[in-house]
Amino acid sequence: MNDDALAYLAITRLQAAYADVVTRRSWPDLEPLFLPDAPIHIDTVTRPVMELAGPIALGDFVGRSIEQFDFFEFVVLNTVVRVGHDRTARGRLYIVELRQHRDSGEWSNAFGVYHDRYVSVEGHWRFAERHYQSLARRFGNNRASTFPFPASHVL
């Protein structure tokens, strides 16, 4: 297997590990997945963009955001990764969140896309920067709110 294929495999494992950590709500497990000061930009479209730095701040934010759900699962739908020749890579990751609200029992979905930068540090791929944007949200049987695809980040 060539270096590009090995890097792709390692990065998709990193993405899957992130989905697993968020689904399990195991926030300390985020730390080895990120550079300590990785910039994280969260655009829900309906609120101002939030700027966070590093996995601890991300875990605090996501943890508070999903407390309202009895059930929460983060599902990877698709990914595109472009591996560079300098131990860096870029990727686009499409996701859906499956959620049941604690108080109402109502189900909802949130669809989004991440534009990521990755870096290999001592042989381990890490998130170096993440840009998230919501693509659609649906509550119960209501029609989904949909949002334009974000300005493209170069892969």
C-alpha positions in Angstrom: 0.0 0.0 0.0 1.4 3.4 -0.9 1.8 6.4 1.5 -1.2 8.2 0.1 -3.5 5.2 0.7 -2.1 4.7 4.2 -2.7 8.4 5.0 -6.2 8.2 3.6 -6.9 5.2 5.8 -5.5 6.9 8.9 -7.5 10.0 8.3 -10.8 8.2 7.8 -10.1 6.3 11.0 -9.6 9.7 12.7 -12.9 10.9 11.3 -14.6 7.7 12.6 -12.9 8.1 16.0 -14.4 11.6 16.2 -17.9 10.3 15.4 -17.5 7.6 18.1 -16.3 10.1 20.8 -19.2 12.5 20.1 -21.8 9.7 20.0 -20.4 8.3 23.3 -20.1 11.8 24.8 -16.6 11.0 26.0 -15.1 14.5 25.8 -11.6 13.6 27.2 -11.2 11.3 24.2 -11.2 14.3 21.9 -7.8 15.5 23.0 -5.6 13.0 21.1 -7.6 13.6 17.9 -6.7 17.3 17.7 -3.8 19.7 17.8 -4.0 21.4 21.3 -4.9 24.8 19.8 -6.7 23.7 16.6 -9.0 26.5 15.4 -12.6 25.3 15.2 -15.3 27.4 13.3 -18.9 26.4 13.8 -21.5 28.0 11.5 -25.1 26.9 12.3 -26.3 29.5 9.7 -29.0 30.7 12.1 -26.6 32.1 14.6 -23.2 34.0 14.4 -20.2 31.8 13.7 -18.6 30.4 16.8 -14.8 30.4 17.1 -13.3 27.8 19.4 -9.7 26.7 20.0 -8.8 23.1 20.7 -10.5 19.9 21.8 -11.3 20.9 25.4 -13.3 24.0 24.2 -15.0 21.8 21.6 -16.0 19.1 24.1 -17.4 21.7 26.4 -19.4 23.3 23.6 -20.7 20.1 22.1 -21.4 18.6 25.5 -23.6 21.5 26.5 -25.3 21.5 23.1 -26.4 17.9 23.2 -27.5 17.7 26.8 -31.0 18.2 25.6 -31.1 14.8 23.8 -31.8 11.4 25.3 -30.5 9.8 22.2 -27.7 11.3 20.1 -25.7 9.6 17.3 -23.2 11.3 15.0 -23.1 9.5 11.6 -20.5 10.0 8.9 -22.2 10.0 5.5 -19.3 10.6 3.1 -15.8 11.9 3.0 -13.3 13.3 0.5 -9.6 13.5 1.5 -6.7 15.0 -0.5 -3.4 14.0 0.9 -0.5 16.5 0.5 3.2 15.6 0.2 4.2 17.4 3.3 2.4 15.4 6.1 -0.7 17.5 5.7 -4.1 16.8 4.1 -7.5 18.5 3.5 -10.9 16.9 3.6 -14.6 17.4 3.4 -16.8 15.3 5.7 -20.6 15.1 5.4 -22.6 14.1 8.5 -26.0 13.7 10.0 -26.9 13.8 13.7 -29.8 11.5 14.8 -31.4 13.0 18.0 -34.3 12.5 20.3 -35.2 15.4 22.5 -35.4 14.7 26.2 -38.4 16.8 27.1 -40.7 16.3 24.0 -39.5 12.9 22.8 -39.5 14.4 19.3 -36.9 13.2 16.8 -34.8 15.6 14.8 -31.9 15.4 12.3 -29.1 17.9 11.6 -27.1 17.6 8.4 -23.8 19.4 8.0 -20.4 19.5 6.3 -16.9 19.9 7.8 -14.0 21.3 5.8 -10.9 20.0 7.6 -7.1 20.4 7.7 -5.1 17.5 9.0 -1.5 17.1 10.0 0.6 14.1 10.8 2.5 14.5 14.0 4.9 11.8 15.0 3.1 9.4 12.7 -0.4 10.1 13.9 -2.9 12.2 11.9 -4.7 15.0 13.9 -7.3 17.6 13.2 -5.4 20.9 12.6 -8.4 23.0 11.8 -12.2 22.4 11.3 -14.8 24.5 9.6 -18.4 23.2 10.2 -21.5 24.5 8.5 -25.1 23.3 8.9 -26.7 22.1 5.6 -30.3 21.2 6.9 -32.3 20.7 10.1 -35.5 18.8 10.5 -37.7 18.5 13.6 -40.4 15.8 13.9 -42.6 15.6 10.7 -41.9 19.2 9.7 -40.3 20.2 6.4 -36.5 20.5 6.8 -34.9 23.9 6.9 -32.1 23.9 4.3 -29.1 26.1 3.9 -26.8 26.9 0.9 -23.7 24.9 0.6 -20.8 26.9 2.1 -18.2 28.7 0.1 -15.8 26.0 -1.0 -12.6 25.4 0.9 -9.8 24.3 -1.4 -9.0 20.6 -1.0 
